[in-house]
Amino acid sequence: MEIEVKDLGKKFNKEWIFRHLNTTFSSEFSYAITGANGSGKSTFLQSVAGFIPTNEGDVTYKKGEQVIPEDQIYQSLDIITPYLELIEEFTLDEFLAFHFKFKSLQEGHSLNDFVEKVYLQEHRNKQIQNFSSGMKQRLKLGLGFFSKSEICFLDEPTTNLDEKGIAWYLENVKRLLGKKLLLISSNQKQEYDFCDKVLSIEDYK
């Protein structure tokens, strides 16, 4: 899998968040998107994922020589962020049944396996609105770690995780290396210091 970013630019009002950004992301590497708070890391990640429109440039997803249409890329991509909400009225079992109508678990995994891997076995019949912030974050991260998708975007991935949760994150994210195209947006080095390449969004003002 490959993502080509050509002359990408995004502005709010009259201020450019980033501009003239040209790069290629390939599944053989893992990438960190860095910069100070408010520098545009999350905006860039959402732009590449197709969540928000850009003012300039193009993003192309390719699998080999085949270009994947924009309306189909969701099948290959997971984006995990603090600001994307879960369906909190659902119980965990209801949410997973709904989610995996559109995505697939990794081969050889079941919903029972998934629930165990995110340490939520005792909460399957609890509404997600009653989960702690750390439980919600583990659930979100699990959707990226254990799905069959080929691309995983992580924005500030250890938000709301305690020390044990951070260790769980690091153990599982490193298992993705070389298996998925991994982009991590962060200004905390422990979240990304294992990545192959670093792109500073502040270089594209």
Accessible surface in RSA format (square Angstrom, percent):
REM  Atomic radii and reference values for relative SASA: ProtOr
REM  Chains: A
REM  Algorithm: Lee & Richards
REM  Probe-radius: 1.40
REM  Slices: 20
REM RES _ NUM      All-atoms   Total-Side   Main-Chain    Non-polar    All polar
REM                ABS   REL    ABS   REL    ABS   REL    ABS   REL    ABS   REL
RES MET A   1    31.40  16.3   1.78   1.2  29.62  70.5   2.52   2.1  28.88  38.3
RES GLU A   2    57.62  33.1  57.62  43.6   0.00   0.0  10.86  21.0  46.76  38.2
RES ILE A   3     0.00   0.0   0.00   0.0   0.00   0.0   0.00   0.0   0.00   0.0
RES GLU A   4    34.38  19.7  34.02  25.7   0.36   0.9   6.51  12.6  27.87  22.8
RES VAL A   5     2.75   1.8   0.00   0.0   2.75   6.6   0.00   0.0   2.75   7.5
RES LYS A   6   116.58  56.9 115.59  70.9   0.99   2.4  63.13  56.8  53.45  56.9
RES ASP A   7    60.46  42.3  60.46  60.2   0.00   0.0  22.21  52.3  38.24  38.1
RES LEU A   8     0.87   0.5   0.87   0.6   0.00   0.0   0.87   0.6   0.00   0.0
RES GLY A   9     0.00   0.0   0.00   N/A   0.00   0.0   0.00   0.0   0.00   0.0
RES LYS A  10    21.09  10.3  21.09  12.9   0.00   0.0   0.37   0.3  20.72  22.1
RES LYS A  11    74.05  36.1  67.24  41.3   6.82  16.2  21.13  19.0  52.93  56.4
RES PHE A  12   101.02  50.5  97.17  60.2   3.85  10.0  98.86  59.9   2.16   6.2
RES ASN A  13   146.79 101.2 113.48 109.7  33.31  80.2  36.47  87.8 110.32 106.6
RES LYS A  14   194.68  95.0 173.26 106.3  21.41  51.0 117.08 105.4  77.59  82.7
RES GLU A  15   120.92  69.4 115.01  87.0   5.91  14.1  38.66  74.8  82.26  67.2
RES TRP A  16    57.19  23.0  46.74  22.6  10.45  24.5  34.40  18.3  22.79  37.0
RES ILE A  17    23.44  13.3  23.25  17.3   0.19   0.5  23.44  16.9   0.00   0.0
RES PHE A  18     0.00   0.0   0.00   0.0   0.00   0.0   0.00   0.0   0.00   0.0
RES ARG A  19    80.80  33.9  77.80  39.7   3.00   7.1   8.75  12.0  72.05  43.7
RES HIS A  20   104.17  56.9  95.98  66.7   8.19  21.0  74.72  77.0  29.45  34.3
RES LEU A  21     0.00   0.0   0.00   0.0   0.00   0.0   0.00   0.0   0.00   0.0
RES ASN A  22    86.13  59.4  69.20  66.9  16.93  40.8  32.08  77.2  54.05  52.2
RES THR A  23    36.78  26.2  21.94  22.2  14.84  35.4  14.62  19.6  22.16  33.5
RES THR A  24    65.96  46.9  50.28  51.0  15.69  37.4  26.65  35.8  39.31  59.4
RES PHE A  25     1.02   0.5   1.02   0.6   0.00   0.0   1.02   0.6   0.00   0.0
RES SER A  26    21.62  18.3  21.62  28.9   0.00   0.0   9.90  21.1  11.72  16.4
RES SER A  27    33.93  28.7  32.29  43.1   1.64   3.8  11.02  23.5  22.91  32.1
RES GLU A  28   123.12  70.7  96.39  72.9  26.73  63.7  36.56  70.7  86.56  70.7
RES PHE A  29    68.31  34.2  65.60  40.6   2.70   7.0  67.49  40.9   0.82   2.3
RES SER A  30     2.86   2.4   2.49   3.3   0.38   0.9   2.06   4.4   0.80   1.1
RES TYR A  31    11.70   5.5  11.70   6.7   0.00   0.0   9.46   7.1   2.25   2.8
RES ALA A  32     0.00   0.0   0.00   0.0   0.00   0.0   0.00   0.0   0.00   0.0
RES ILE A  33     0.00   0.0   0.00   0.0   0.00   0.0   0.00   0.0   0.00   0.0
RES THR A  34    17.51  12.5  17.51  17.8   0.00   0.0   9.88  13.3   7.63  11.5
RES GLY A  35     9.22  11.4   0.00   N/A   9.22  11.4   7.21  19.8   2.01   4.5
RES ALA A  36    55.87  51.4  46.37  71.6   9.50  21.6  53.85  75.8   2.03   5.4
RES ASN A  37   123.87  85.4  97.65  94.4  26.22  63.1  34.13  82.1  89.74  86.7
RES GLY A  38    83.60 103.1   0.00   N/A  83.60 103.1  42.81 117.5  40.79  91.4
RES SER A  39     8.78   7.4   3.03   4.0   5.75  13.2   8.60  18.3   0.18   0.2
RES GLY A  40     9.38  11.6   0.00   N/A   9.38  11.6   6.40  17.6   2.98   6.7
RES LYS A  41    11.39   5.6   9.15   5.6   2.24   5.3   2.85   2.6   8.54   9.1
RES SER A  42    31.53  26.6  29.62  39.5   1.91   4.4  18.39  39.2  13.14  18.4
RES THR A  43    19.75  14.0  19.34  19.6   0.41   1.0   0.03   0.0  19.72  29.8
RES PHE A  44     0.00   0.0   0.00   0.0   0.00   0.0   0.00   0.0   0.00   0.0
RES LEU A  45     0.00   0.0   0.00   0.0   0.00   0.0   0.00   0.0   0.00   0.0
RES GLN A  46    32.62  18.2  32.62  23.8   0.00   0.0   0.00   0.0  32.62  24.7
RES SER A  47     6.78   5.7   0.00   0.0   6.78  15.6   0.00   0.0   6.78   9.5
RES VAL A  48     1.41   0.9   0.00   0.0   1.41   3.4   0.00   0.0   1.41   3.8
RES ALA A  49     7.56   7.0   0.00   0.0   7.56  17.2   0.33   0.5   7.23  19.1
RES GLY A  50    62.53  77.1   0.00   N/A  62.53  77.1  30.81  84.6  31.72  71.0
RES PHE A  51    98.74  49.4  65.13  40.3  33.61  87.5  71.38  43.3  27.35  78.3
RES ILE A  52    45.62  26.0  41.40  30.8   4.22  10.2  42.88  30.9   2.74   7.4
RES PRO A  53   105.62  77.0  93.52  85.3  12.10  44.0 104.88  86.6   0.74   4.6
RES THR A  54    42.48  30.2  16.50  16.7  25.98  61.9   3.39   4.6  39.09  59.1
RES ASN A  55    75.98  52.4  42.01  40.6  33.97  81.8  10.21  24.6  65.77  63.6
RES GLU A  56    47.95  27.5  39.44  29.8   8.52  20.3  29.19  56.5  18.76  15.3
RES GLY A  57    33.91  41.8   0.00   N/A  33.91  41.8   6.79  18.6  27.12  60.7
RES ASP A  58    93.41  65.4  88.84  88.4   4.57  10.8  19.23  45.2  74.19  74.0
RES VAL A  59    34.36  22.6  13.75  12.4  20.61  49.7  13.75  11.9  20.61  55.9
RES THR A  60    36.19  25.7  33.17  33.6   3.01   7.2  16.32  21.9  19.87  30.0
RES TYR A  61    13.39   6.3  12.03   6.8   1.36   3.5  12.03   9.0   1.36   1.7
RES LYS A  62    40.78  19.9  40.75  25.0   0.03   0.1   7.23   6.5  33.56  35.7
RES LYS A  63   104.78  51.1  98.31  60.3   6.48  15.4  56.53  50.9  48.25  51.4
RES GLY A  64    61.57  75.9   0.00   N/A  61.57  75.9  43.12 118.3  18.44  41.3
RES GLU A  65   159.87  91.8 136.22 103.1  23.65  56.3  68.09 131.7  91.78  74.9
RES GLN A  66   119.78  67.0 110.85  81.0   8.93  21.3  37.14  79.0  82.65  62.7
RES VAL A  67    83.59  55.0  69.77  63.2  13.82  33.3  69.77  60.6  13.82  37.5
RES ILE A  68    22.95  13.1  17.45  13.0   5.50  13.2  17.65  12.7   5.29  14.4
RES PRO A  69    61.32  44.7  51.49  46.9   9.83  35.7  61.32  50.6   0.00   0.0
RES GLU A  70   154.89  88.9 138.03 104.4  16.86  40.1  56.08 108.5  98.80  80.7
RES ASP A  71   110.88  77.7  87.73  87.3  23.15  54.7  50.40 118.6  60.48  60.3
RES GLN A  72    87.96  49.2  86.68  63.3   1.28   3.0  16.56  35.2  71.40  54.2
RES ILE A  73    13.76   7.8  13.76  10.3   0.00   0.0  13.76   9.9   0.00   0.0
RES TYR A  74   107.28  50.1 103.73  59.0   3.55   9.2  77.32  58.1  29.96  36.9
RES GLN A  75   102.51  57.3  86.30  63.1  16.22  38.6  19.86  42.3  82.66  62.7
RES SER A  76    16.09  13.6  14.79  19.7   1.30   3.0   1.30   2.8  14.79  20.7
RES LEU A  77     9.51   5.3   6.24   4.5   3.27   8.2   6.24   4.4   3.27   8.8
RES ASP A  78     6.64   4.6   4.05   4.0   2.59   6.1   3.34   7.9   3.29   3.3
RES ILE A  79    20.64  11.7   7.11   5.3  13.53  32.6   7.11   5.1  13.53  36.7
RES ILE A  80    10.60   6.0   8.98   6.7   1.63   3.9  10.34   7.4   0.26   0.7
RES THR A  81     0.61   0.4   0.00   0.0   0.61   1.4   0.09   0.1   0.51   0.8
RES PRO A  82    42.29  30.8  22.89  20.9  19.40  70.5  25.64  21.2  16.65 103.5
RES TYR A  83    86.01  40.2  62.98  35.8  23.03  59.9  69.30  52.1  16.71  20.6
RES LEU A  84    55.86  31.1  53.42  38.2   2.44   6.1  54.06  38.0   1.80   4.8
RES GLU A  85   135.43  77.8 101.77  77.0  33.66  80.2  54.69 105.8  80.74  65.9
RES LEU A  86    19.44  10.8   8.68   6.2  10.76  27.1  10.60   7.4   8.84  23.8
RES ILE A  87    62.75  35.7  58.64  43.7   4.11   9.9  62.75  45.2   0.00   0.0
RES GLU A  88    41.03  23.6  39.60  30.0   1.43   3.4  15.10  29.2  25.93  21.2
RES GLU A  89   117.94  67.7 109.92  83.2   8.01  19.1  55.19 106.7  62.75  51.2
RES PHE A  90    61.87  31.0  61.87  38.3   0.00   0.0  61.87  37.5   0.00   0.0
RES THR A  91    25.24  18.0  25.24  25.6   0.00   0.0  22.43  30.1   2.82   4.3
RES LEU A  92     0.08   0.0   0.08   0.1   0.00   0.0   0.08   0.1   0.00   0.0
RES ASP A  93    50.52  35.4  45.54  45.3   4.97  11.8  23.73  55.8  26.79  26.7
RES GLU A  94    92.88  53.3  84.75  64.1   8.13  19.3  38.50  74.5  54.38  44.4
RES PHE A  95    10.99   5.5  10.99   6.8   0.00   0.0  10.99   6.7   0.00   0.0
RES LEU A  96     0.93   0.5   0.93   0.7   0.00   0.0   0.93   0.7   0.00   0.0
RES ALA A  97    53.35  49.1  44.01  67.9   9.34  21.2  48.65  68.5   4.70  12.5
RES PHE A  98    79.48  39.8  78.04  48.3   1.44   3.8  78.96  47.9   0.53   1.5
RES HIS A  99    34.43  18.8  32.31  22.5   2.11   5.4  19.97  20.6  14.46  16.8
RES PHE A 100    36.01  18.0  14.86   9.2  21.15  55.0  15.69   9.5  20.32  58.1
RES LYS A 101   159.35  77.7 120.49  73.9  38.87  92.5  74.88  67.4  84.47  90.0
RES PHE A 102   111.94  56.0  93.31  57.8  18.63  48.5  99.62  60.4  12.33  35.3
RES LYS A 103    30.50  14.9  21.51  13.2   9.00  21.4  15.41  13.9  15.09  16.1
RES SER A 104    63.81  53.9  54.96  73.4   8.84  20.4  20.89  44.5  42.92  60.1
RES LEU A 105    27.67  15.4  15.53  11.1  12.14  30.5  15.53  10.9  12.14  32.7
RES GLN A 106    50.00  28.0  48.24  35.3   1.76   4.2  18.28  38.9  31.72  24.1
RES GLU A 107   138.80  79.7 113.04  85.5  25.76  61.3  51.02  98.7  87.78  71.7
RES GLY A 108    82.72 102.0   0.00   N/A  82.72 102.0  43.83 120.3  38.89  87.1
RES HIS A 109    57.51  31.4  38.11  26.5  19.40  49.6  29.67  30.6  27.84  32.4
RES SER A 110    51.74  43.7  45.83  61.2   5.91  13.6  45.94  97.8   5.80   8.1
RES LEU A 111    62.74  34.9  59.04  42.2   3.71   9.3  59.04  41.5   3.71  10.0
RES ASN A 112    83.38  57.5  81.92  79.2   1.46   3.5  16.63  40.0  66.74  64.5
RES ASP A 113    50.54  35.4  48.88  48.6   1.67   3.9   7.69  18.1  42.85  42.7
RES PHE A 114     0.66   0.3   0.05   0.0   0.61   1.6   0.66   0.4   0.00   0.0
RES VAL A 115     0.90   0.6   0.90   0.8   0.00   0.0   0.90   0.8   0.00   0.0
RES GLU A 116    95.54  54.9  90.98  68.8   4.56  10.9  16.70  32.3  78.84  64.4
RES LYS A 117    70.16  34.2  61.48  37.7   8.68  20.7  29.83  26.8  40.33  43.0
RES VAL A 118     0.00   0.0   0.00   0.0   0.00   0.0   0.00   0.0   0.00   0.0
RES TYR A 119   124.58  58.2 113.93  64.8  10.64  27.7  67.39  50.6  57.18  70.5
RES LEU A 120     0.41   0.2   0.10   0.1   0.31   0.8   0.41   0.3   0.00   0.0
RES GLN A 121    86.77  48.5  73.42  53.7  13.34  31.8  29.84  63.5  56.93  43.2
RES GLU A 122   162.06  93.0 125.40  94.9  36.66  87.3  51.89 100.4 110.17  89.9
RES HIS A 123    44.79  24.5  43.57  30.3   1.22   3.1  25.34  26.1  19.46  22.6
RES ARG A 124    64.02  26.9  62.24  31.7   1.78   4.2  23.90  32.7  40.12  24.3
RES ASN A 125   129.45  89.3 108.76 105.1  20.69  49.8  32.78  78.9  96.67  93.4
RES LYS A 126    74.68  36.4  67.19  41.2   7.49  17.8  45.53  41.0  29.15  31.0
RES GLN A 127    64.85  36.3  62.69  45.8   2.17   5.2  14.89  31.7  49.96  37.9
RES ILE A 128     0.00   0.0   0.00   0.0   0.00   0.0   0.00   0.0   0.00   0.0
RES GLN A 129    85.58  47.9  64.64  47.2  20.95  49.9  12.81  27.3  72.77  55.2
RES ASN A 130    94.46  65.1  69.49  67.2  24.97  60.1  19.54  47.0  74.92  72.4
RES PHE A 131    11.00   5.5   0.00   0.0  11.00  28.6   0.16   0.1  10.84  31.0
RES SER A 132    61.37  51.9  47.72  63.7  13.65  31.4  51.37 109.4   9.99  14.0
RES SER A 133    60.35  51.0  50.39  67.3   9.95  22.9  29.27  62.3  31.07  43.5
RES GLY A 134    13.85  17.1   0.00   N/A  13.85  17.1  11.10  30.5   2.75   6.2
RES MET A 135    24.39  12.6  24.16  16.0   0.23   0.5   6.83   5.8  17.56  23.3
RES LYS A 136    46.62  22.7  46.62  28.6   0.00   0.0  18.81  16.9  27.82  29.6
RES GLN A 137     4.36   2.4   3.71   2.7   0.65   1.5   0.77   1.6   3.58   2.7
RES ARG A 138    44.83  18.8  44.83  22.9   0.00   0.0   5.68   7.8  39.15  23.7
RES LEU A 139     0.00   0.0   0.00   0.0   0.00   0.0   0.00   0.0   0.00   0.0
RES LYS A 140    21.96  10.7  21.79  13.4   0.17   0.4  12.86  11.6   9.10   9.7
RES LEU A 141     0.01   0.0   0.01   0.0   0.00   0.0   0.01   0.0   0.00   0.0
RES GLY A 142     0.00   0.0   0.00   N/A   0.00   0.0   0.00   0.0   0.00   0.0
RES LEU A 143    11.26   6.3  11.17   8.0   0.09   0.2  11.26   7.9   0.00   0.0
RES GLY A 144     0.00   0.0   0.00   N/A   0.00   0.0   0.00   0.0   0.00   0.0
RES PHE A 145     2.25   1.1   0.85   0.5   1.40   3.6   0.85   0.5   1.40   4.0
RES PHE A 146    13.04   6.5  12.92   8.0   0.12   0.3  13.04   7.9   0.00   0.0
RES SER A 147     0.34   0.3   0.00   0.0   0.34   0.8   0.00   0.0   0.34   0.5
RES LYS A 148   111.76  54.5  96.34  59.1  15.42  36.7  56.54  50.9  55.22  58.8
RES SER A 149     7.88   6.7   0.07   0.1   7.81  18.0   3.43   7.3   4.45   6.2
RES GLU A 150    54.33  31.2  52.46  39.7   1.87   4.4  28.75  55.6  25.58  20.9
RES ILE A 151     0.00   0.0   0.00   0.0   0.00   0.0   0.00   0.0   0.00   0.0
RES CYS A 152     0.00   0.0   0.00   0.0   0.00   0.0   0.00   0.0   0.00   0.0
RES PHE A 153     0.00   0.0   0.00   0.0   0.00   0.0   0.00   0.0   0.00   0.0
RES LEU A 154     0.16   0.1   0.16   0.1   0.00   0.0   0.16   0.1   0.00   0.0
RES ASP A 155     0.70   0.5   0.47   0.5   0.23   0.5   0.00   0.0   0.70   0.7
RES GLU A 156    63.36  36.4  63.36  47.9   0.00   0.0  13.38  25.9  49.98  40.8
RES PRO A 157     0.39   0.3   0.00   0.0   0.39   1.4   0.39   0.3   0.00   0.0
RES THR A 158    10.20   7.3   4.18   4.2   6.02  14.3   0.32   0.4   9.88  14.9
RES THR A 159    44.02  31.3  33.93  34.4  10.09  24.0  35.96  48.3   8.06  12.2
RES ASN A 160    86.06  59.3  52.31  50.6  33.75  81.3  13.98  33.6  72.08  69.7
RES LEU A 161    19.82  11.0   2.50   1.8  17.32  43.5   3.61   2.5  16.21  43.6
RES ASP A 162    99.69  69.8  85.81  85.4  13.88  32.8  47.96 112.9  51.73  51.6
RES GLU A 163   154.12  88.5 144.95 109.7   9.17  21.8  59.94 115.9  94.18  76.9
RES LYS A 164   161.89  79.0 153.23  94.0   8.66  20.6 102.65  92.4  59.23  63.1
RES GLY A 165     5.72   7.1   0.00   N/A   5.72   7.1   5.35  14.7   0.37   0.8
RES ILE A 166    35.52  20.2  35.52  26.5   0.00   0.0  35.52  25.6   0.00   0.0
RES ALA A 167    59.35  54.6  50.51  77.9   8.84  20.1  54.72  77.1   4.64  12.3
RES TRP A 168    18.27   7.3  14.52   7.0   3.75   8.8  15.40   8.2   2.87   4.7
RES TYR A 169     0.04   0.0   0.04   0.0   0.00   0.0   0.04   0.0   0.00   0.0
RES LEU A 170    41.03  22.8  40.97  29.3   0.06   0.2  41.03  28.8   0.00   0.0
RES GLU A 171    94.63  54.3  81.61  61.7  13.01  31.0  36.42  70.4  58.21  47.5
RES ASN A 172     8.16   5.6   6.93   6.7   1.23   3.0   0.71   1.7   7.45   7.2
RES VAL A 173     0.00   0.0   0.00   0.0   0.00   0.0   0.00   0.0   0.00   0.0
RES LYS A 174   100.17  48.9  89.14  54.7  11.03  26.3  39.73  35.8  60.44  64.4
RES ARG A 175   126.47  53.1 116.89  59.6   9.58  22.8  53.79  73.5  72.68  44.0
RES LEU A 176     7.36   4.1   7.36   5.3   0.00   0.0   7.36   5.2   0.00   0.0
RES LEU A 177    61.99  34.5  44.41  31.8  17.58  44.2  45.38  31.9  16.61  44.7
RES GLY A 178    63.96  78.9   0.00   N/A  63.96  78.9  24.37  66.9  39.59  88.7
RES LYS A 179   158.63  77.4 126.03  77.3  32.61  77.6  85.84  77.3  72.79  77.5
RES LYS A 180    11.72   5.7  10.16   6.2   1.56   3.7  10.60   9.5   1.12   1.2
RES LEU A 181     0.00   0.0   0.00   0.0   0.00   0.0   0.00   0.0   0.00   0.0
RES LEU A 182     0.19   0.1   0.19   0.1   0.00   0.0   0.19   0.1   0.00   0.0
RES LEU A 183     0.00   0.0   0.00   0.0   0.00   0.0   0.00   0.0   0.00   0.0
RES ILE A 184     0.00   0.0   0.00   0.0   0.00   0.0   0.00   0.0   0.00   0.0
RES SER A 185     0.00   0.0   0.00   0.0   0.00   0.0   0.00   0.0   0.00   0.0
RES SER A 186     0.25   0.2   0.25   0.3   0.00   0.0   0.00   0.0   0.25   0.4
RES ASN A 187    70.50  48.6  41.38  40.0  29.12  70.1  16.57  39.9  53.93  52.1
RES GLN A 188    90.54  50.6  85.86  62.7   4.68  11.1  26.19  55.7  64.35  48.8
RES LYS A 189   143.34  69.9 136.81  83.9   6.53  15.5  79.28  71.4  64.05  68.2
RES GLN A 190    78.73  44.0  71.23  52.1   7.50  17.9  32.44  69.1  46.29  35.1
RES GLU A 191     1.79   1.0   1.59   1.2   0.20   0.5   0.20   0.4   1.59   1.3
RES TYR A 192    29.56  13.8  28.73  16.3   0.83   2.2   5.70   4.3  23.86  29.4
RES ASP A 193    88.36  61.9  56.29  56.0  32.08  75.8  13.21  31.1  75.15  74.9
RES PHE A 194    37.16  18.6  13.48   8.4  23.68  61.6  24.22  14.7  12.94  37.0
RES CYS A 195    18.58  14.1   0.17   0.2  18.40  43.2   0.17   0.4  18.40  19.8
RES ASP A 196    88.68  62.1  53.77  53.5  34.91  82.5  12.58  29.6  76.09  75.9
RES LYS A 197    99.57  48.6  94.53  58.0   5.05  12.0  57.10  51.4  42.47  45.2
RES VAL A 198    91.85  60.4  57.53  52.1  34.32  82.7  58.21  50.6  33.64  91.2
RES LEU A 199    20.53  11.4  15.80  11.3   4.73  11.9  19.94  14.0   0.59   1.6
RES SER A 200    32.43  27.4  28.98  38.7   3.45   7.9  19.56  41.7  12.87  18.0
RES ILE A 201     0.00   0.0   0.00   0.0   0.00   0.0   0.00   0.0   0.00   0.0
RES GLU A 202    83.88  48.2  68.70  52.0  15.19  36.2  17.63  34.1  66.26  54.1
RES ASP A 203   110.55  77.4  76.95  76.6  33.60  79.5  23.96  56.4  86.60  86.4
RES TYR A 204    57.63  26.9  54.14  30.8   3.50   9.1  26.37  19.8  31.26  38.5
RES LYS A 205   129.02  62.9  74.98  46.0  54.05 128.7  78.57  70.7  50.46  53.7
END  Absolute sums over single chains surface
CHAIN  1 A    10357.4       8338.8       2018.6       4976.8       5380.6
END  Absolute sums over all chains
TOTAL         10357.4       8338.8       2018.6       4976.8       5380.6
